Amino acid sequence: MPIYEFHCDDCEQDSEVLVRSSDWKGTQCPACGSTRLQKKFSTFASSSAGGAAEAPACSGQPRSCGMCGTGRPHSH
């Protein structure tokens, strides 16, 4: 089951909840118990068995290494 990010309309808290992707309605907010949750759009992370050694080389162009052009600090 995937972990989804939700925003609670009652307590205004954001939280991550492990739920079935097709059956998330009615999920309770971990902070207040409300079922008034909105699913947030979020990114996901993945990894390969080889790790960073198999990551594509950075060409300096946005998105060539997955970090360039994102505004997040990184090194090569």
Distance bins in CASP14 RR format, pairs under 12 A and 6 or more apart:
PFRMAT RR
TARGET T0000
AUTHOR 0000-0000-0000
RMODE 2
METHOD distances of the structure
MODEL  1
1 17 0 0 0 0 1 0 0 0 0 0 0
1 18 1 0 1 0 0 0 0 0 0 0 0
1 19 1 0 0 1 0 0 0 0 0 0 0
1 20 1 0 1 0 0 0 0 0 0 0 0
1 21 1 0 0 1 0 0 0 0 0 0 0
1 22 0 0 0 0 0 1 0 0 0 0 0
1 23 0 0 0 0 1 0 0 0 0 0 0
1 24 0 0 0 0 0 1 0 0 0 0 0
1 27 0 0 0 0 0 1 0 0 0 0 0
2 16 0 0 0 0 0 1 0 0 0 0 0
2 17 0 0 0 0 1 0 0 0 0 0 0
2 18 1 0 0 1 0 0 0 0 0 0 0
2 19 1 0 0 1 0 0 0 0 0 0 0
2 20 0 0 0 0 1 0 0 0 0 0 0
2 21 1 0 1 0 0 0 0 0 0 0 0
2 22 0 0 0 0 0 1 0 0 0 0 0
2 23 0 0 0 0 0 1 0 0 0 0 0
2 24 0 0 0 0 1 0 0 0 0 0 0
2 39 0 0 0 0 0 1 0 0 0 0 0
2 42 0 0 0 0 0 1 0 0 0 0 0
2 44 0 0 0 0 1 0 0 0 0 0 0
2 45 0 0 0 0 0 1 0 0 0 0 0
3 15 0 0 0 0 0 1 0 0 0 0 0
3 16 1 0 1 0 0 0 0 0 0 0 0
3 17 1 0 0 1 0 0 0 0 0 0 0
3 18 1 0 1 0 0 0 0 0 0 0 0
3 19 0 0 0 0 1 0 0 0 0 0 0
3 20 0 0 0 0 0 1 0 0 0 0 0
3 21 0 0 0 0 0 1 0 0 0 0 0
3 24 0 0 0 0 0 1 0 0 0 0 0
3 27 0 0 0 0 0 1 0 0 0 0 0
3 39 0 0 0 0 0 1 0 0 0 0 0
3 40 0 0 0 0 0 1 0 0 0 0 0
3 42 0 0 0 0 1 0 0 0 0 0 0
3 44 0 0 0 0 1 0 0 0 0 0 0
3 45 0 0 0 0 0 1 0 0 0 0 0
4 14 0 0 0 0 0 1 0 0 0 0 0
4 15 0 0 0 0 1 0 0 0 0 0 0
4 16 1 0 0 1 0 0 0 0 0 0 0
4 17 1 0 1 0 0 0 0 0 0 0 0
4 18 1 0 0 1 0 0 0 0 0 0 0
4 19 1 0 1 0 0 0 0 0 0 0 0
4 20 0 0 0 0 1 0 0 0 0 0 0
4 21 1 0 0 1 0 0 0 0 0 0 0
4 22 0 0 0 0 0 1 0 0 0 0 0
4 23 0 0 0 0 0 1 0 0 0 0 0
4 24 1 0 0 1 0 0 0 0 0 0 0
4 25 0 0 0 0 0 1 0 0 0 0 0
4 27 0 0 0 0 1 0 0 0 0 0 0
4 37 0 0 0 0 1 0 0 0 0 0 0
4 38 0 0 0 0 0 1 0 0 0 0 0
4 39 1 0 1 0 0 0 0 0 0 0 0
4 40 1 0 0 1 0 0 0 0 0 0 0
4 41 0 0 0 0 0 1 0 0 0 0 0
4 42 1 0 0 1 0 0 0 0 0 0 0
4 44 0 0 0 0 0 1 0 0 0 0 0
5 13 0 0 0 0 0 1 0 0 0 0 0
5 14 1 0 0 1 0 0 0 0 0 0 0
5 15 1 0 0 1 0 0 0 0 0 0 0
5 16 1 0 1 0 0 0 0 0 0 0 0
5 17 0 0 0 0 1 0 0 0 0 0 0
5 18 0 0 0 0 0 1 0 0 0 0 0
5 19 0 0 0 0 0 1 0 0 0 0 0
5 24 0 0 0 0 0 1 0 0 0 0 0
5 27 0 0 0 0 0 1 0 0 0 0 0
5 30 0 0 0 0 0 1 0 0 0 0 0
5 37 0 0 0 0 1 0 0 0 0 0 0
5 38 0 0 0 0 1 0 0 0 0 0 0
5 39 1 0 0 1 0 0 0 0 0 0 0
5 40 1 0 1 0 0 0 0 0 0 0 0
5 41 0 0 0 0 1 0 0 0 0 0 0
5 42 1 0 1 0 0 0 0 0 0 0 0
5 43 0 0 0 0 1 0 0 0 0 0 0
5 44 0 0 0 0 0 1 0 0 0 0 0
6 12 0 0 0 0 0 1 0 0 0 0 0
6 13 0 0 0 0 1 0 0 0 0 0 0
6 14 1 0 0 1 0 0 0 0 0 0 0
6 15 1 0 1 0 0 0 0 0 0 0 0
6 16 1 0 0 1 0 0 0 0 0 0 0
6 17 1 0 1 0 0 0 0 0 0 0 0
6 18 0 0 0 0 0 1 0 0 0 0 0
6 19 0 0 0 0 1 0 0 0 0 0 0
6 24 1 0 0 1 0 0 0 0 0 0 0
6 25 0 0 0 0 0 1 0 0 0 0 0
6 26 0 0 0 0 0 1 0 0 0 0 0
6 27 1 0 0 1 0 0 0 0 0 0 0
6 28 0 0 0 0 1 0 0 0 0 0 0
6 29 1 0 0 1 0 0 0 0 0 0 0
6 30 0 0 0 0 1 0 0 0 0 0 0
6 31 0 0 0 0 0 1 0 0 0 0 0
6 32 0 0 0 0 0 1 0 0 0 0 0
6 33 0 0 0 0 0 1 0 0 0 0 0
6 34 0 0 0 0 0 1 0 0 0 0 0
6 35 0 0 0 0 0 1 0 0 0 0 0
6 36 0 0 0 0 1 0 0 0 0 0 0
6 37 1 0 1 0 0 0 0 0 0 0 0
6 38 1 0 0 1 0 0 0 0 0 0 0
6 39 1 0 1 0 0 0 0 0 0 0 0
6 40 1 0 0 1 0 0 0 0 0 0 0
6 41 0 0 0 0 0 1 0 0 0 0 0
6 42 0 0 0 0 1 0 0 0 0 0 0
7 13 1 0 0 1 0 0 0 0 0 0 0
7 14 1 0 1 0 0 0 0 0 0 0 0
7 15 0 0 0 0 1 0 0 0 0 0 0
7 16 0 0 0 0 0 1 0 0 0 0 0
7 17 0 0 0 0 0 1 0 0 0 0 0
7 29 0 0 0 0 1 0 0 0 0 0 0
7 31 0 0 0 0 0 1 0 0 0 0 0
7 34 0 0 0 0 0 1 0 0 0 0 0
7 36 0 0 0 0 1 0 0 0 0 0 0
7 37 1 0 0 1 0 0 0 0 0 0 0
7 38 1 0 1 0 0 0 0 0 0 0 0
7 39 0 0 0 0 1 0 0 0 0 0 0
7 40 1 0 1 0 0 0 0 0 0 0 0
7 41 0 0 0 0 0 1 0 0 0 0 0
7 42 0 0 0 0 0 1 0 0 0 0 0
8 14 1 0 0 1 0 0 0 0 0 0 0
8 15 1 0 0 1 0 0 0 0 0 0 0
8 17 0 0 0 0 0 1 0 0 0 0 0
8 26 0 0 0 0 0 1 0 0 0 0 0
8 27 0 0 0 0 0 1 0 0 0 0 0
8 28 0 0 0 0 1 0 0 0 0 0 0
8 29 1 0 1 0 0 0 0 0 0 0 0
8 30 0 0 0 0 1 0 0 0 0 0 0
8 31 1 0 0 1 0 0 0 0 0 0 0
8 32 1 0 0 1 0 0 0 0 0 0 0
8 33 0 0 0 0 1 0 0 0 0 0 0
8 34 1 0 1 0 0 0 0 0 0 0 0
8 35 0 0 0 0 1 0 0 0 0 0 0
8 36 1 0 0 1 0 0 0 0 0 0 0
8 37 1 0 1 0 0 0 0 0 0 0 0
8 38 1 0 0 1 0 0 0 0 0 0 0
8 39 0 0 0 0 0 1 0 0 0 0 0
8 40 0 0 0 0 0 1 0 0 0 0 0
9 29 0 0 0 0 1 0 0 0 0 0 0
9 31 0 0 0 0 0 1 0 0 0 0 0
9 32 0 0 0 0 0 1 0 0 0 0 0
9 33 0 0 0 0 0 1 0 0 0 0 0
9 34 1 0 0 1 0 0 0 0 0 0 0
9 35 0 0 0 0 1 0 0 0 0 0 0
9 36 1 0 1 0 0 0 0 0 0 0 0
9 37 1 0 0 1 0 0 0 0 0 0 0
9 38 1 0 0 1 0 0 0 0 0 0 0
9 39 0 0 0 0 0 1 0 0 0 0 0
10 28 0 0 0 0 0 1 0 0 0 0 0
10 29 1 0 0 1 0 0 0 0 0 0 0
10 31 0 0 0 0 1 0 0 0 0 0 0
10 32 1 0 1 0 0 0 0 0 0 0 0
10 33 0 0 0 0 1 0 0 0 0 0 0
10 34 1 1 0 0 0 0 0 0 0 0 0
10 35 0 0 0 0 1 0 0 0 0 0 0
10 36 1 0 1 0 0 0 0 0 0 0 0
10 37 0 0 0 0 1 0 0 0 0 0 0
10 38 0 0 0 0 0 1 0 0 0 0 0
11 28 0 0 0 0 0 1 0 0 0 0 0
11 29 1 0 0 1 0 0 0 0 0 0 0
11 30 0 0 0 0 0 1 0 0 0 0 0
11 31 1 0 1 0 0 0 0 0 0 0 0
11 32 1 0 1 0 0 0 0 0 0 0 0
11 33 0 0 0 0 1 0 0 0 0 0 0
11 34 1 0 0 1 0 0 0 0 0 0 0
11 36 0 0 0 0 1 0 0 0 0 0 0
11 37 0 0 0 0 0 1 0 0 0 0 0
12 29 0 0 0 0 0 1 0 0 0 0 0
12 31 0 0 0 0 1 0 0 0 0 0 0
12 32 0 0 0 0 1 0 0 0 0 0 0
12 34 0 0 0 0 0 1 0 0 0 0 0
12 36 0 0 0 0 0 1 0 0 0 0 0
12 37 0 0 0 0 0 1 0 0 0 0 0
12 38 0 0 0 0 0 1 0 0 0 0 0
13 28 0 0 0 0 0 1 0 0 0 0 0
13 29 1 0 0 1 0 0 0 0 0 0 0
13 30 0 0 0 0 1 0 0 0 0 0 0
13 31 1 0 1 0 0 0 0 0 0 0 0
13 32 1 0 0 1 0 0 0 0 0 0 0
13 33 0 0 0 0 0 1 0 0 0 0 0
13 34 0 0 0 0 1 0 0 0 0 0 0
13 36 0 0 0 0 0 1 0 0 0 0 0
13 37 0 0 0 0 1 0 0 0 0 0 0
13 38 0 0 0 0 0 1 0 0 0 0 0
13 40 0 0 0 0 0 1 0 0 0 0 0
14 29 0 0 0 0 1 0 0 0 0 0 0
14 30 0 0 0 0 0 1 0 0 0 0 0
14 31 0 0 0 0 1 0 0 0 0 0 0
14 37 0 0 0 0 0 1 0 0 0 0 0
14 38 0 0 0 0 1 0 0 0 0 0 0
14 39 0 0 0 0 0 1 0 0 0 0 0
14 40 1 0 0 1 0 0 0 0 0 0 0
14 42 0 0 0 0 1 0 0 0 0 0 0
15 27 0 0 0 0 1 0 0 0 0 0 0
15 28 0 0 0 0 0 1 0 0 0 0 0
15 29 1 0 0 1 0 0 0 0 0 0 0
15 30 1 0 1 0 0 0 0 0 0 0 0
15 31 1 0 0 1 0 0 0 0 0 0 0
15 32 0 0 0 0 1 0 0 0 0 0 0
15 33 0 0 0 0 0 1 0 0 0 0 0
15 34 0 0 0 0 0 1 0 0 0 0 0
15 37 0 0 0 0 1 0 0 0 0 0 0
15 38 0 0 0 0 0 1 0 0 0 0 0
15 39 0 0 0 0 0 1 0 0 0 0 0
15 40 0 0 0 0 1 0 0 0 0 0 0
15 42 0 0 0 0 0 1 0 0 0 0 0
16 27 0 0 0 0 0 1 0 0 0 0 0
16 29 0 0 0 0 0 1 0 0 0 0 0
16 30 0 0 0 0 1 0 0 0 0 0 0
16 31 0 0 0 0 0 1 0 0 0 0 0
16 37 0 0 0 0 0 1 0 0 0 0 0
16 39 0 0 0 0 0 1 0 0 0 0 0
16 40 0 0 0 0 1 0 0 0 0 0 0
16 42 0 0 0 0 1 0 0 0 0 0 0
16 44 0 0 0 0 0 1 0 0 0 0 0
17 23 0 0 0 0 0 1 0 0 0 0 0
17 24 1 0 0 1 0 0 0 0 0 0 0
17 26 0 0 0 0 0 1 0 0 0 0 0
17 27 1 0 1 0 0 0 0 0 0 0 0
17 28 0 0 0 0 1 0 0 0 0 0 0
17 29 0 0 0 0 1 0 0 0 0 0 0
17 30 1 0 0 1 0 0 0 0 0 0 0
17 31 0 0 0 0 0 1 0 0 0 0 0
17 33 0 0 0 0 0 1 0 0 0 0 0
17 35 0 0 0 0 0 1 0 0 0 0 0
17 37 1 0 0 1 0 0 0 0 0 0 0
17 39 0 0 0 0 1 0 0 0 0 0 0
17 40 0 0 0 0 0 1 0 0 0 0 0
17 42 0 0 0 0 0 1 0 0 0 0 0
18 24 0 0 0 0 0 1 0 0 0 0 0
18 27 0 0 0 0 1 0 0 0 0 0 0
18 30 0 0 0 0 0 1 0 0 0 0 0
19 25 0 0 0 0 1 0 0 0 0 0 0
19 26 0 0 0 0 1 0 0 0 0 0 0
19 27 1 0 1 0 0 0 0 0 0 0 0
19 28 0 0 0 0 0 1 0 0 0 0 0
19 30 0 0 0 0 0 1 0 0 0 0 0
19 37 0 0 0 0 1 0 0 0 0 0 0
19 39 0 0 0 0 1 0 0 0 0 0 0
20 26 0 0 0 0 0 1 0 0 0 0 0
20 27 0 0 0 0 1 0 0 0 0 0 0
21 27 0 0 0 0 0 1 0 0 0 0 0
21 39 0 0 0 0 1 0 0 0 0 0 0
22 39 0 0 0 0 0 1 0 0 0 0 0
24 35 0 0 0 0 0 1 0 0 0 0 0
24 37 1 0 0 1 0 0 0 0 0 0 0
24 38 0 0 0 0 0 1 0 0 0 0 0
24 39 1 0 0 1 0 0 0 0 0 0 0
24 40 0 0 0 0 0 1 0 0 0 0 0
25 35 1 0 0 1 0 0 0 0 0 0 0
25 36 0 0 0 0 0 1 0 0 0 0 0
25 37 0 0 0 0 1 0 0 0 0 0 0
25 38 0 0 0 0 0 1 0 0 0 0 0
25 39 0 0 0 0 1 0 0 0 0 0 0
26 33 0 0 0 0 0 1 0 0 0 0 0
26 34 0 0 0 0 1 0 0 0 0 0 0
26 35 1 0 1 0 0 0 0 0 0 0 0
26 36 0 0 0 0 1 0 0 0 0 0 0
26 37 1 0 0 1 0 0 0 0 0 0 0
26 38 0 0 0 0 0 1 0 0 0 0 0
26 39 0 0 0 0 0 1 0 0 0 0 0
27 33 0 0 0 0 1 0 0 0 0 0 0
27 34 0 0 0 0 0 1 0 0 0 0 0
27 35 1 0 0 1 0 0 0 0 0 0 0
27 36 0 0 0 0 0 1 0 0 0 0 0
27 37 1 0 1 0 0 0 0 0 0 0 0
27 38 0 0 0 0 0 1 0 0 0 0 0
27 39 0 0 0 0 1 0 0 0 0 0 0
28 34 1 0 0 1 0 0 0 0 0 0 0
28 35 1 0 1 0 0 0 0 0 0 0 0
28 36 0 0 0 0 1 0 0 0 0 0 0
28 37 1 0 0 1 0 0 0 0 0 0 0
29 35 1 0 0 1 0 0 0 0 0 0 0
29 36 1 0 0 1 0 0 0 0 0 0 0
29 37 1 0 1 0 0 0 0 0 0 0 0
29 38 0 0 0 0 0 1 0 0 0 0 0
30 37 0 0 0 0 1 0 0 0 0 0 0
31 37 0 0 0 0 0 1 0 0 0 0 0
43 66 0 0 0 0 0 1 0 0 0 0 0
43 70 0 0 0 0 0 1 0 0 0 0 0
43 72 0 0 0 0 0 1 0 0 0 0 0
45 66 0 0 0 0 0 1 0 0 0 0 0
46 55 0 0 0 0 0 1 0 0 0 0 0
46 66 0 0 0 0 0 1 0 0 0 0 0
47 54 0 0 0 0 0 1 0 0 0 0 0
47 55 0 0 0 0 0 1 0 0 0 0 0
48 54 1 0 1 0 0 0 0 0 0 0 0
48 55 0 0 0 0 1 0 0 0 0 0 0
48 56 0 0 0 0 0 1 0 0 0 0 0
52 58 0 0 0 0 0 1 0 0 0 0 0
52 65 0 0 0 0 0 1 0 0 0 0 0
52 66 0 0 0 0 0 1 0 0 0 0 0
52 67 0 0 0 0 0 1 0 0 0 0 0
52 74 0 0 0 0 0 1 0 0 0 0 0
52 75 0 0 0 0 0 1 0 0 0 0 0
52 76 0 0 0 0 0 1 0 0 0 0 0
55 64 0 0 0 0 0 1 0 0 0 0 0
55 65 1 0 0 1 0 0 0 0 0 0 0
55 66 0 0 0 0 1 0 0 0 0 0 0
55 67 0 0 0 0 1 0 0 0 0 0 0
55 68 0 0 0 0 0 1 0 0 0 0 0
55 74 0 0 0 0 0 1 0 0 0 0 0
55 76 0 0 0 0 1 0 0 0 0 0 0
56 63 0 0 0 0 0 1 0 0 0 0 0
56 64 1 0 0 1 0 0 0 0 0 0 0
56 65 1 0 0 1 0 0 0 0 0 0 0
56 66 1 0 0 1 0 0 0 0 0 0 0
56 67 0 0 0 0 0 1 0 0 0 0 0
56 68 0 0 0 0 0 1 0 0 0 0 0
56 76 0 0 0 0 0 1 0 0 0 0 0
57 64 1 0 0 1 0 0 0 0 0 0 0
57 65 1 0 0 1 0 0 0 0 0 0 0
57 66 0 0 0 0 0 1 0 0 0 0 0
57 68 0 0 0 0 0 1 0 0 0 0 0
57 76 0 0 0 0 1 0 0 0 0 0 0
58 64 1 0 1 0 0 0 0 0 0 0 0
58 65 1 1 0 0 0 0 0 0 0 0 0
58 66 0 0 0 0 1 0 0 0 0 0 0
58 67 1 0 0 1 0 0 0 0 0 0 0
58 68 1 0 1 0 0 0 0 0 0 0 0
58 69 0 0 0 0 0 1 0 0 0 0 0
58 70 0 0 0 0 0 1 0 0 0 0 0
58 74 0 0 0 0 1 0 0 0 0 0 0
58 75 0 0 0 0 1 0 0 0 0 0 0
58 76 1 0 1 0 0 0 0 0 0 0 0
59 65 1 0 0 1 0 0 0 0 0 0 0
59 66 0 0 0 0 0 1 0 0 0 0 0
59 68 1 0 0 1 0 0 0 0 0 0 0
59 69 0 0 0 0 0 1 0 0 0 0 0
59 76 0 0 0 0 0 1 0 0 0 0 0
60 66 0 0 0 0 0 1 0 0 0 0 0
60 67 0 0 0 0 0 1 0 0 0 0 0
60 68 1 0 1 0 0 0 0 0 0 0 0
60 69 0 0 0 0 1 0 0 0 0 0 0
60 70 0 0 0 0 0 1 0 0 0 0 0
60 74 0 0 0 0 0 1 0 0 0 0 0
60 76 0 0 0 0 1 0 0 0 0 0 0
61 67 0 0 0 0 0 1 0 0 0 0 0
61 68 1 0 0 1 0 0 0 0 0 0 0
61 69 0 0 0 0 1 0 0 0 0 0 0
62 68 1 0 1 0 0 0 0 0 0 0 0
62 69 1 1 0 0 0 0 0 0 0 0 0
62 70 1 0 0 1 0 0 0 0 0 0 0
62 71 0 0 0 0 1 0 0 0 0 0 0
63 69 1 0 0 1 0 0 0 0 0 0 0
63 70 1 0 0 1 0 0 0 0 0 0 0
63 71 0 0 0 0 0 1 0 0 0 0 0
63 72 0 0 0 0 0 1 0 0 0 0 0
64 70 0 0 0 0 0 1 0 0 0 0 0
64 74 0 0 0 0 0 1 0 0 0 0 0
64 76 0 0 0 0 0 1 0 0 0 0 0
65 72 0 0 0 0 0 1 0 0 0 0 0
65 74 1 0 0 1 0 0 0 0 0 0 0
65 75 0 0 0 0 0 1 0 0 0 0 0
65 76 1 0 0 1 0 0 0 0 0 0 0
66 72 0 0 0 0 1 0 0 0 0 0 0
66 74 0 0 0 0 1 0 0 0 0 0 0
66 76 0 0 0 0 0 1 0 0 0 0 0
67 73 0 0 0 0 1 0 0 0 0 0 0
67 74 1 0 1 0 0 0 0 0 0 0 0
67 75 0 0 0 0 1 0 0 0 0 0 0
67 76 0 0 0 0 1 0 0 0 0 0 0
68 74 1 0 0 1 0 0 0 0 0 0 0
68 75 0 0 0 0 0 1 0 0 0 0 0
68 76 0 0 0 0 1 0 0 0 0 0 0
END
